[in-house]
């Protein structure tokens, strides 16, 4: 029986960034690109309110 070995490389570095009173969880990838996710002070994700995008449907 042989064992398979898997090489594990770090895909992203996770960090917390605070700017102007806003908190972000940031993933920085090996190519230096970043994704910033806004979070609440308790650490939960700050979701965008989709209701701002919805338009009222008026019956004509």
mmCIF file as gemmi writes it, N, C-alpha and C atoms, coordinates in Angstrom:
data_model
loop_
_atom_site.group_PDB
_atom_site.id
_atom_site.type_symbol
_atom_site.label_atom_id
_atom_site.label_alt_id
_atom_site.label_comp_id
_atom_site.label_asym_id
_atom_site.label_entity_id
_atom_site.label_seq_id
_atom_site.pdbx_PDB_ins_code
_atom_site.Cartn_x
_atom_site.Cartn_y
_atom_site.Cartn_z
_atom_site.occupancy
_atom_site.B_iso_or_equiv
_atom_site.pdbx_formal_charge
_atom_site.auth_seq_id
_atom_site.auth_asym_id
_atom_site.pdbx_PDB_model_num
ATOM 1 N N . UNK Axp A 1 ? 0.852 -1.169 0 1 0 ? 1 A 1
ATOM 2 C CA . UNK Axp A 1 ? 0 0 0 1 0 ? 1 A 1
ATOM 3 C C . UNK Axp A 1 ? 0.897 1.231 0 1 0 ? 1 A 1
ATOM 4 N N . UNK Axp A 2 ? 0.599 2.19 -0.847 1 0 ? 2 A 1
ATOM 5 C CA . UNK Axp A 2 ? 1.385 3.408 -0.9 1 0 ? 2 A 1
ATOM 6 C C . UNK Axp A 2 ? 0.569 4.573 -0.357 1 0 ? 2 A 1
ATOM 7 N N . UNK Axp A 3 ? 1.257 5.538 0.164 1 0 ? 3 A 1
ATOM 8 C CA . UNK Axp A 3 ? 0.599 6.731 0.675 1 0 ? 3 A 1
ATOM 9 C C . UNK Axp A 3 ? 0.844 7.872 -0.299 1 0 ? 3 A 1
ATOM 10 N N . UNK Axp A 4 ? -0.215 8.585 -0.594 1 0 ? 4 A 1
ATOM 11 C CA . UNK Axp A 4 ? -0.075 9.748 -1.461 1 0 ? 4 A 1
ATOM 12 C C . UNK Axp A 4 ? 0.285 10.951 -0.604 1 0 ? 4 A 1
ATOM 13 N N . UNK Axp A 5 ? 1.191 11.728 -1.095 1 0 ? 5 A 1
ATOM 14 C CA . UNK Axp A 5 ? 1.542 12.947 -0.37 1 0 ? 5 A 1
ATOM 15 C C . UNK Axp A 5 ? 0.978 14.146 -1.128 1 0 ? 5 A 1
ATOM 16 N N . UNK Axp A 6 ? 0.533 15.104 -0.38 1 0 ? 6 A 1
ATOM 17 C CA . UNK Axp A 6 ? -0.045 16.312 -0.962 1 0 ? 6 A 1
ATOM 18 C C . UNK Axp A 6 ? 0.781 17.505 -0.499 1 0 ? 6 A 1
ATOM 19 N N . UNK Axp A 7 ? 1.203 18.292 -1.454 1 0 ? 7 A 1
ATOM 20 C CA . UNK Axp A 7 ? 1.951 19.495 -1.113 1 0 ? 7 A 1
ATOM 21 C C . UNK Axp A 7 ? 0.949 20.621 -0.866 1 0 ? 7 A 1
ATOM 22 N N . UNK Axp A 8 ? 1.022 21.222 0.304 1 0 ? 8 A 1
ATOM 23 C CA . UNK Axp A 8 ? 0.096 22.277 0.673 1 0 ? 8 A 1
ATOM 24 C C . UNK Axp A 8 ? 0.821 23.613 0.594 1 0 ? 8 A 1
ATOM 25 N N . UNK Axp A 9 ? 0.234 24.524 -0.156 1 0 ? 9 A 1
ATOM 26 C CA . UNK Axp A 9 ? 0.805 25.861 -0.276 1 0 ? 9 A 1
ATOM 27 C C . UNK Axp A 9 ? -0.198 26.864 0.266 1 0 ? 9 A 1
ATOM 28 N N . UNK Axp A 10 ? 0.304 27.927 0.81 1 0 ? 10 A 1
ATOM 29 C CA . UNK Axp A 10 ? -0.577 28.971 1.312 1 0 ? 10 A 1
ATOM 30 C C . UNK Axp A 10 ? -1.192 29.694 0.129 1 0 ? 10 A 1
ATOM 31 N N . UNK Axp A 11 ? -2.516 29.7 0.077 1 0 ? 11 A 1
ATOM 32 C CA . UNK Axp A 11 ? -3.227 30.339 -1.017 1 0 ? 11 A 1
ATOM 33 C C . UNK Axp A 11 ? -3.485 31.8 -0.694 1 0 ? 11 A 1
ATOM 34 N N . UNK Axp A 12 ? -3.827 32.082 0.558 1 0 ? 12 A 1
ATOM 35 C CA . UNK Axp A 12 ? -4.141 33.455 0.941 1 0 ? 12 A 1
ATOM 36 C C . UNK Axp A 12 ? -3.718 33.706 2.379 1 0 ? 12 A 1
ATOM 37 N N . UNK Axp A 13 ? -3.4 34.947 2.67 1 0 ? 13 A 1
ATOM 38 C CA . UNK Axp A 13 ? -3.126 35.39 4.027 1 0 ? 13 A 1
ATOM 39 C C . UNK Axp A 13 ? -4.332 36.19 4.489 1 0 ? 13 A 1
ATOM 40 N N . UNK Axp A 14 ? -4.867 35.851 5.662 1 0 ? 14 A 1
ATOM 41 C CA . UNK Axp A 14 ? -6.023 36.554 6.192 1 0 ? 14 A 1
ATOM 42 C C . UNK Axp A 14 ? -5.566 37.591 7.217 1 0 ? 14 A 1
ATOM 43 N N . UNK Axp A 15 ? -6.161 38.772 7.139 1 0 ? 15 A 1
ATOM 44 C CA . UNK Axp A 15 ? -5.83 39.831 8.093 1 0 ? 15 A 1
ATOM 45 C C . UNK Axp A 15 ? -7.066 40.685 8.343 1 0 ? 15 A 1
ATOM 46 N N . UNK Axp A 16 ? -7.025 41.482 9.382 1 0 ? 16 A 1
ATOM 47 C CA . UNK Axp A 16 ? -8.108 42.398 9.709 1 0 ? 16 A 1
ATOM 48 C C . UNK Axp A 16 ? -7.604 43.815 9.476 1 0 ? 16 A 1
ATOM 49 N N . UNK Axp A 17 ? -8.407 44.616 8.772 1 0 ? 17 A 1
ATOM 50 C CA . UNK Axp A 17 ? -8.026 45.996 8.466 1 0 ? 17 A 1
ATOM 51 C C . UNK Axp A 17 ? -9.099 46.936 9.01 1 0 ? 17 A 1
ATOM 52 N N . UNK Axp A 18 ? -8.67 48.003 9.632 1 0 ? 18 A 1
ATOM 53 C CA . UNK Axp A 18 ? -9.587 49.021 10.157 1 0 ? 18 A 1
ATOM 54 C C . UNK Axp A 18 ? -9.251 50.354 9.487 1 0 ? 18 A 1
ATOM 55 N N . UNK Axp A 19 ? -10.262 50.973 8.876 1 0 ? 19 A 1
ATOM 56 C CA . UNK Axp A 19 ? -10.09 52.27 8.217 1 0 ? 19 A 1
ATOM 57 C C . UNK Axp A 19 ? -11.313 53.133 8.487 1 0 ? 19 A 1
ATOM 58 N N . UNK Axp A 20 ? -11.11 54.332 8.937 1 0 ? 20 A 1
ATOM 59 C CA . UNK Axp A 20 ? -12.195 55.295 9.113 1 0 ? 20 A 1
ATOM 60 C C . UNK Axp A 20 ? -13.371 54.712 9.89 1 0 ? 20 A 1
ATOM 61 N N . UNK Axp A 21 ? -13.096 53.939 10.926 1 0 ? 21 A 1
ATOM 62 C CA . UNK Axp A 21 ? -14.153 53.361 11.74 1 0 ? 21 A 1
ATOM 63 C C . UNK Axp A 21 ? -14.82 52.144 11.142 1 0 ? 21 A 1
ATOM 64 N N . UNK Axp A 22 ? -14.341 51.664 10.003 1 0 ? 22 A 1
ATOM 65 C CA . UNK Axp A 22 ? -14.902 50.47 9.364 1 0 ? 22 A 1
ATOM 66 C C . UNK Axp A 22 ? -13.913 49.324 9.51 1 0 ? 22 A 1
ATOM 67 N N . UNK Axp A 23 ? -14.443 48.112 9.71 1 0 ? 23 A 1
ATOM 68 C CA . UNK Axp A 23 ? -13.607 46.932 9.913 1 0 ? 23 A 1
ATOM 69 C C . UNK Axp A 23 ? -13.791 45.991 8.727 1 0 ? 23 A 1
ATOM 70 N N . UNK Axp A 24 ? -12.69 45.473 8.203 1 0 ? 24 A 1
ATOM 71 C CA . UNK Axp A 24 ? -12.707 44.557 7.065 1 0 ? 24 A 1
ATOM 72 C C . UNK Axp A 24 ? -11.883 43.315 7.386 1 0 ? 24 A 1
ATOM 73 N N . UNK Axp A 25 ? -12.329 42.177 6.881 1 0 ? 25 A 1
ATOM 74 C CA . UNK Axp A 25 ? -11.529 40.954 6.894 1 0 ? 25 A 1
ATOM 75 C C . UNK Axp A 25 ? -10.971 40.833 5.485 1 0 ? 25 A 1
ATOM 76 N N . UNK Axp A 26 ? -9.656 40.817 5.355 1 0 ? 26 A 1
ATOM 77 C CA . UNK Axp A 26 ? -8.999 40.888 4.052 1 0 ? 26 A 1
ATOM 78 C C . UNK Axp A 26 ? -8.239 39.587 3.777 1 0 ? 26 A 1
ATOM 79 N N . UNK Axp A 27 ? -8.454 39.035 2.586 1 0 ? 27 A 1
ATOM 80 C CA . UNK Axp A 27 ? -7.687 37.886 2.108 1 0 ? 27 A 1
ATOM 81 C C . UNK Axp A 27 ? -6.747 38.404 1.034 1 0 ? 27 A 1
ATOM 82 N N . UNK Axp A 28 ? -5.431 38.229 1.256 1 0 ? 28 A 1
ATOM 83 C CA . UNK Axp A 28 ? -4.436 38.64 0.257 1 0 ? 28 A 1
ATOM 84 C C . UNK Axp A 28 ? -3.834 37.377 -0.348 1 0 ? 28 A 1
ATOM 85 N N . UNK Axp A 29 ? -3.941 37.265 -1.66 1 0 ? 29 A 1
ATOM 86 C CA . UNK Axp A 29 ? -3.481 36.077 -2.374 1 0 ? 29 A 1
ATOM 87 C C . UNK Axp A 29 ? -2.02 36.209 -2.778 1 0 ? 29 A 1
ATOM 88 N N . UNK Axp A 30 ? -1.439 35.124 -3.243 1 0 ? 30 A 1
ATOM 89 C CA . UNK Axp A 30 ? -0.019 35.106 -3.594 1 0 ? 30 A 1
ATOM 90 C C . UNK Axp A 30 ? 0.337 36.131 -4.666 1 0 ? 30 A 1
ATOM 91 N N . UNK Axp A 31 ? -0.606 36.456 -5.548 1 0 ? 31 A 1
ATOM 92 C CA . UNK Axp A 31 ? -0.326 37.446 -6.594 1 0 ? 31 A 1
ATOM 93 C C . UNK Axp A 31 ? -0.576 38.88 -6.101 1 0 ? 31 A 1
ATOM 94 N N . UNK Axp A 32 ? -0.759 39.044 -4.794 1 0 ? 32 A 1
ATOM 95 C CA . UNK Axp A 32 ? -0.961 40.338 -4.117 1 0 ? 32 A 1
ATOM 96 C C . UNK Axp A 32 ? -2.335 40.955 -4.365 1 0 ? 32 A 1
ATOM 97 N N . UNK Axp A 33 ? -3.246 40.253 -5.028 1 0 ? 33 A 1
ATOM 98 C CA . UNK Axp A 33 ? -4.612 40.755 -5.148 1 0 ? 33 A 1
ATOM 99 C C . UNK Axp A 33 ? -5.311 40.542 -3.806 1 0 ? 33 A 1
ATOM 100 N N . UNK Axp A 34 ? -6.292 41.396 -3.528 1 0 ? 34 A 1
ATOM 101 C CA . UNK Axp A 34 ? -6.967 41.355 -2.24 1 0 ? 34 A 1
ATOM 102 C C . UNK Axp A 34 ? -8.475 41.364 -2.395 1 0 ? 34 A 1
ATOM 103 N N . UNK Axp A 35 ? -9.15 40.739 -1.422 1 0 ? 35 A 1
ATOM 104 C CA . UNK Axp A 35 ? -10.596 40.794 -1.301 1 0 ? 35 A 1
ATOM 105 C C . UNK Axp A 35 ? -10.883 41.25 0.119 1 0 ? 35 A 1
ATOM 106 N N . UNK Axp A 36 ? -11.645 42.341 0.252 1 0 ? 36 A 1
ATOM 107 C CA . UNK Axp A 36 ? -11.984 42.873 1.574 1 0 ? 36 A 1
ATOM 108 C C . UNK Axp A 36 ? -13.472 42.667 1.829 1 0 ? 36 A 1
ATOM 109 N N . UNK Axp A 37 ? -13.8 42.025 2.941 1 0 ? 37 A 1
ATOM 110 C CA . UNK Axp A 37 ? -15.189 41.761 3.322 1 0 ? 37 A 1
ATOM 111 C C . UNK Axp A 37 ? -15.496 42.608 4.553 1 0 ? 37 A 1
ATOM 112 N N . UNK Axp A 38 ? -16.496 43.507 4.468 1 0 ? 38 A 1
ATOM 113 C CA . UNK Axp A 38 ? -16.834 44.323 5.635 1 0 ? 38 A 1
ATOM 114 C C . UNK Axp A 38 ? -17.44 43.466 6.74 1 0 ? 38 A 1
ATOM 115 N N . UNK Axp A 39 ? -17.029 43.718 7.988 1 0 ? 39 A 1
ATOM 116 C CA . UNK Axp A 39 ? -17.561 42.963 9.118 1 0 ? 39 A 1
ATOM 117 C C . UNK Axp A 39 ? -18.054 43.918 10.193 1 0 ? 39 A 1
ATOM 118 N N . UNK Axp A 40 ? -18.956 43.411 11.022 1 0 ? 40 A 1
ATOM 119 C CA . UNK Axp A 40 ? -19.479 44.142 12.169 1 0 ? 40 A 1
ATOM 120 C C . UNK Axp A 40 ? -18.484 44.038 13.325 1 0 ? 40 A 1
ATOM 121 N N . UNK Axp A 41 ? -18.61 44.895 14.34 1 0 ? 41 A 1
ATOM 122 C CA . UNK Axp A 41 ? -17.69 44.82 15.481 1 0 ? 41 A 1
ATOM 123 C C . UNK Axp A 41 ? -17.685 43.464 16.196 1 0 ? 41 A 1
ATOM 124 N N . UNK Axp A 42 ? -18.789 42.689 16.092 1 0 ? 42 A 1
ATOM 125 C CA . UNK Axp A 42 ? -18.818 41.379 16.74 1 0 ? 42 A 1
ATOM 126 C C . UNK Axp A 42 ? -18.209 40.284 15.86 1 0 ? 42 A 1
ATOM 127 N N . UNK Axp A 43 ? -17.728 40.633 14.661 1 0 ? 43 A 1
ATOM 128 C CA . UNK Axp A 43 ? -17.06 39.671 13.785 1 0 ? 43 A 1
ATOM 129 C C . UNK Axp A 43 ? -17.939 39.034 12.736 1 0 ? 43 A 1
ATOM 130 N N . UNK Axp A 44 ? -19.227 39.346 12.722 1 0 ? 44 A 1
ATOM 131 C CA . UNK Axp A 44 ? -20.116 38.785 11.705 1 0 ? 44 A 1
ATOM 132 C C . UNK Axp A 44 ? -20.007 39.6 10.421 1 0 ? 44 A 1
ATOM 133 N N . UNK Axp A 45 ? -20.358 38.972 9.307 1 0 ? 45 A 1
ATOM 134 C CA . UNK Axp A 45 ? -20.291 39.637 8.01 1 0 ? 45 A 1
ATOM 135 C C . UNK Axp A 45 ? -21.381 40.709 7.926 1 0 ? 45 A 1
ATOM 136 N N . UNK Axp A 46 ? -21.005 41.881 7.443 1 0 ? 46 A 1
ATOM 137 C CA . UNK Axp A 46 ? -21.968 42.971 7.25 1 0 ? 46 A 1
ATOM 138 C C . UNK Axp A 46 ? -22.568 42.788 5.86 1 0 ? 46 A 1
ATOM 139 N N . UNK Axp A 47 ? -23.817 42.319 5.817 1 0 ? 47 A 1
ATOM 140 C CA . UNK Axp A 47 ? -24.48 42.033 4.552 1 0 ? 47 A 1
ATOM 141 C C . UNK Axp A 47 ? -25.084 43.295 3.969 1 0 ? 47 A 1
ATOM 142 N N . UNK Axp A 48 ? -25.084 43.376 2.652 1 0 ? 48 A 1
ATOM 143 C CA . UNK Axp A 48 ? -25.698 44.494 1.942 1 0 ? 48 A 1
ATOM 144 C C . UNK Axp A 48 ? -27.208 44.31 1.948 1 0 ? 48 A 1
ATOM 145 N N . UNK Axp A 49 ? -27.945 45.382 2.186 1 0 ? 49 A 1
ATOM 146 C CA . UNK Axp A 49 ? -29.397 45.332 2.21 1 0 ? 49 A 1
ATOM 147 C C . UNK Axp A 49 ? -29.923 45.346 0.776 1 0 ? 49 A 1
ATOM 148 N N . UNK Axp A 50 ? -30.384 44.183 0.297 1 0 ? 50 A 1
ATOM 149 C CA . UNK Axp A 50 ? -30.881 44.06 -1.076 1 0 ? 50 A 1
ATOM 150 C C . UNK Axp A 50 ? -32.134 44.885 -1.33 1 0 ? 50 A 1
ATOM 151 N N . UNK Axp A 51 ? -32.855 45.246 -0.295 1 0 ? 51 A 1
ATOM 152 C CA . UNK Axp A 51 ? -34.07 46.03 -0.471 1 0 ? 51 A 1
ATOM 153 C C . UNK Axp A 51 ? -33.782 47.376 -1.132 1 0 ? 51 A 1
ATOM 154 N N . UNK Axp A 52 ? -32.56 47.862 -1.022 1 0 ? 52 A 1
ATOM 155 C CA . UNK Axp A 52 ? -32.193 49.125 -1.664 1 0 ? 52 A 1
ATOM 156 C C . UNK Axp A 52 ? -32.157 48.987 -3.188 1 0 ? 52 A 1
ATOM 157 N N . UNK Axp A 53 ? -31.996 47.756 -3.67 1 0 ? 53 A 1
ATOM 158 C CA . UNK Axp A 53 ? -31.921 47.521 -5.111 1 0 ? 53 A 1
ATOM 159 C C . UNK Axp A 53 ? -33.287 47.234 -5.737 1 0 ? 53 A 1
ATOM 160 N N . UNK Axp A 54 ? -34.25 46.811 -4.926 1 0 ? 54 A 1
ATOM 161 C CA . UNK Axp A 54 ? -35.557 46.448 -5.434 1 0 ? 54 A 1
ATOM 162 C C . UNK Axp A 54 ? -36.38 47.698 -5.733 1 0 ? 54 A 1
ATOM 163 N N . UNK Axp A 55 ? -37.124 47.656 -6.781 1 0 ? 55 A 1
ATOM 164 C CA . UNK Axp A 55 ? -37.993 48.77 -7.153 1 0 ? 55 A 1
ATOM 165 C C . UNK Axp A 55 ? -39.437 48.364 -6.952 1 0 ? 55 A 1
ATOM 166 N N . UNK Axp A 56 ? -40.255 49.318 -6.636 1 0 ? 56 A 1
ATOM 167 C CA . UNK Axp A 56 ? -41.672 49.04 -6.449 1 0 ? 56 A 1
ATOM 168 C C . UNK Axp A 56 ? -42.305 48.685 -7.783 1 0 ? 56 A 1
ATOM 169 N N . UNK Axp A 57 ? -43.117 47.624 -7.796 1 0 ? 57 A 1
ATOM 170 C CA . UNK Axp A 57 ? -43.842 47.243 -8.995 1 0 ? 57 A 1
ATOM 171 C C . UNK Axp A 57 ? -45.237 47.851 -8.891 1 0 ? 57 A 1
ATOM 172 N N . UNK Axp A 58 ? -45.526 48.737 -9.799 1 0 ? 58 A 1
ATOM 173 C CA . UNK Axp A 58 ? -46.839 49.391 -9.801 1 0 ? 58 A 1
ATOM 174 C C . UNK Axp A 58 ? -47.729 48.731 -10.849 1 0 ? 58 A 1
ATOM 175 N N . UNK Axp A 59 ? -48.953 48.428 -10.458 1 0 ? 59 A 1
ATOM 176 C CA . UNK Axp A 59 ? -49.903 47.82 -11.383 1 0 ? 59 A 1
ATOM 177 C C . UNK Axp A 59 ? -50.576 48.951 -12.15 1 0 ? 59 A 1
ATOM 178 N N . UNK Axp A 60 ? -50.537 48.848 -13.476 1 0 ? 60 A 1
ATOM 179 C CA . UNK Axp A 60 ? -51.116 49.901 -14.325 1 0 ? 60 A 1
ATOM 180 C C . UNK Axp A 60 ? -52.484 49.511 -14.775 1 0 ? 60 A 1
